[in-house]
Amino acid sequence: MTFELKKGELRATAQTKGGELVSVRSGSGREYIWEGDPAFWPGQNPVLFPIVGALKDGRVDIGGTVYEMGRHGFARGMEFTPVEQGEDFVTLELRESGETLERYPFPFSLRVTHRLVEDGFSTAFAVENTGAAPMPFCIGAHTAIRIPDGERFEDYELLFDEAEAADSHLLSPQGIILHDGRKAMLDGTGALALDYQDFAEMDTIIFSLLRSGNVSLVHRETGRGVRLDFHEFPMVAFWTKPGAPFLCMEPWQGCAAWDNESGRFEDKLFCATLQPGEVKELAYTFYIE
């Protein structure tokens, strides 16, 4: 099931499969969300829940029992239920099922609200522990921003709103964060030129606890692009396939397993834990520039 949203000249499409926002179009017809061409990557804007990234050997310890879960969790492959809709927003909900309880033994409510704003679009997560035991979880976004036809990936750069001197975490070939692996990426200027070679070598650029709460993806000559407000999240990551005309801009609450972590869910870096009845809300916004 799909939902059409509109605000001013902006138009958007959300779908119940994965609870995703899969299209945002300007009045001129420019599309901002990657179309999911399987020649590069069939995804578009998946919701990452209840984990972000990969687990060691695909397994995690929850309360002394080992559970198996694929990369980025299960929400992105599941059917959400619409619970509220207006002209410029829709709220979609995922709750536990027999299928989810086999991988993640907690009753929960995950509500995702996609909304058009005056000059962009926002996504808000509301995670509720509907069970009787403390519930650890991670959550994140994986929004693929499309590079327009006729423009080159290398003509774009990332501009952070603060001067940043920061290293990226490094991943193993299995997608596990190396505790002693870092690469200098931000040199104090707050600018990072895009280069497919970085992604060929690193797969994903991952920053934690930056001073900045905003980052812009902009064309160096025209200054056009988008700005991501991720200030509610402790991590932000960037990913693409070399040669692909998109960049995923990803605010994260939590991340992939570390090679030296305990393996217990509650020990995962930036994992959040909700007490029974507690709700955690997080939101990010893309502004069109």
N, C-alpha and C positions, 0 to 999 in steps of 0.2 A: 504494500500500500504506500502511495506517495502523497505528499502534501505540498501545495504551492503557496509560497509566502510572498507578500509584496509590501513595500514601503517606499513611497515616492517613486523614483524610477528603478529602484532595485527589485530584482526578482530572485527567488530561491526555491530549491526543491529539497525536501527532506523525505526520508523513507523509513518504514518500520524495520526493514532488514538491517540489523546492526545499529539501529537508532541513529543513522548518519544524515548529515547535511551533505548532499552530493552535487549541488550546483548553486552558484551565486553569480548573477549576471547584472551588469550595469545597464544603464539606459542606452548606451551605445552598442550593447550586445557583447561586450567583453566578458568572457567566462573566467572566473577566478579559481575554480576548483578543477583539478586534474580529472579528465574524463575516464580514467581507469583502463587505458589501452593495455591489454595483456602482453603486447609486444615488449613493454617495459615493466609494468606493474599493474595488476588488475585492481588494486585498492584505490580508494579515493580519500576517505576521511574517517577511518575507523576509530571507534571508542575502545580504549585499552583498559580492560577491567576483567578480573580483580588483580591482575599483575601487569607490569610494564616490562617489556623485553623478555628475555629467556631465563628459564630456571636451569640450574646445574642438572644435567642429564634429564631435563624435563620434569623434575620432581621437587617437591617441597614438603617439609615437615610441619603439620598442623596438629598441635595437641598430642604429639607422639605418634601420629599415623602419617604415613607417606602418601601423598596424593600426586597425580600426574596432571600436567596442564601444558598446553602448547604455548608458543611465544605470544605474548600480549594478551593472554587470557581467552575467554570464551565469548564475551559480549558481542564482539564484532561479527560473529557468525550466527547470532540468534535473532529471533523475531521479537521486536518490542511491541508494546500495546499503546495506542494513543490514549492520552488521558485528558488533554486540554488543547484547544486550538483557537487562535485568533487570526486576524488578517496577516499579522507580521510575525507570528510565532507558533511553535508547536511544542508540546511536551510529550515525550515518549518514555515509557517505563518498562524495565525488565525486572522480574522477580525470580526467586529461586524456583527450580523445578527438579524433578528426579534426575535429569541430566546434569544440571549444575551441581547438585549435592554430591554427586559421585566424584567431582573434581574439587569442590570448594564447599565444605560442610556447614554452611551458614545460611539461614534465612536472611534475605535482604531485599531492599528496594533500591534500584538505581533509576533515577529520573534524569533525563537529558532534555534540556530546553534549548532549542535553536531559535534565535530571534534576529531579525533584521533591525539594525539601528540606523540612525540618520545617514551615516557615511560608512557602513560596513555591516558586520554580522558577528554575533556572539554565541557562545555555547556555555551553558551552565550545567554542572553536575550536582545532583543532590543524592548522596548515598546515606541510606538509613539502615541501621541494625535492627531488624524486626524480630530477632531471636532473643535467647535468654543468656547467651555467653558473649564475652568480648569478641569483637570481630575485626581482625586485621585485614587491610586491603591496600592496594595501590590503584591509581587511576591516571590516565593520561590521554592526550590527543595525538593525532597523526595526520594533521591536515596538509594535503598536498596542494600547494599553490602552483598554478599553471603558468609557465612561461609563454607569452603570446607568440603566435605564429609570426615568423620573420625576425624574431629576436633571438639572441644567443644567451645561453646560460651564463657564459663567462662575462657578459656585459653587465651582470648584476652583482651587487655586493650586499652584505649584511651590515647595518649600522645600528649599534646599540646606543641607548640614550645616556649612558655614562661612559667615561673613559675606562676601558677594561684591559687589564693585563692578566690573561687567564689561559690555563691549559685545558685541553680536552681530555676526558677519560678515554682510554683505549680498550677495545674489545678483542677477545680471542676469536678465532675462526668460528667458534660455536656460539658467539654472541654473549660471552661472559665478560664482565668488566675485570680488568687486570689491576690488582691493588697497587702494583708498582709501575703501572703503565700510564704515562701521560705524554702529551705532545703540546708544545707551545703553539697557540693559535691566535690569541689576541695580544697585540704588542703594546697596548696602552693607548691606542688611538680610538678604540671602540669600533673600528671598521675591519671587515673581513671580506676580501675578494673571493668570489666563488670560482672553484676550479674542480673539474671532475676528478683530477688526479688525487685530491685529498680524499674523496669518497672511494676511489679505487683502493687506496691504501688503508683507510680507516673504517670504511663502511658508514659509520655514524659519527658526527661531531656532537659531543655531549659536554655540557657545562653544568656545574652545580654552584649554587649560592653566589650568583653574580650580583654586583651592585645594581645593575640595570633591571628594570621591570618591563622594558619595551625593546623590541628589535624590529627594524624595518628591512624589508627586502626591496631594494630599489634599483632601477636601471641607472647606471652611472651618468648617462648623457641626458636622459629626459627627466630623471627624478621621480618617475612614476613607479608605483608598486603598492605594497601593503605594509602596514605596521601591526605587529602582534603585541598586545598587552598581556603579559604572562605573569604579572607581579604576585599573584596569589600562589604560584607554584615554585618550589625550590630548585627545579631543574628545567633546562630547556635543551632540546636536541634538534639536529638538522640531518636529513637523510635524502638521498636520491640514488638512482641507478645511473652510472656513467653513461652519458649520451641521452638521457631522458630529459624532456622539457618540463620538468617540475622540480620543486623543492618542498619537502615535508618540513613544516615548522611545528615543533612538538613540545608543548608544556607538559611536564611530568610531575606527579606526586608519587615518587618511587621510581625504581629503575630495575634493570636486569640484575641477576645474581652476580655477586663478586666472587672471584676465585677463592677467596679466603673466608667467606662468610660461613655461619654456623649451619645454614640450611633450614633453619626455622623461619617460618613466614614472618613472625613478629620481629625478627632481628634484621629484616631487609632494610636497607638504607631508605629513609624518608617514608617508610611504611606508616600509614595512619591506623589507629585502633579505635573503634567505636564501642562504647558501652551499650548495653541493651537500651533500645529506644532513642539512642543518640543519632543525630544527623550531621554530616559534614557537607558543606557546600563550597564549591570551587567554580570559578568562571574565567574564561579568557575571551578576548575580543580582537577581531581583525578590522582595522580601519583602512579604507581605500585611500591611497595618497596620489 
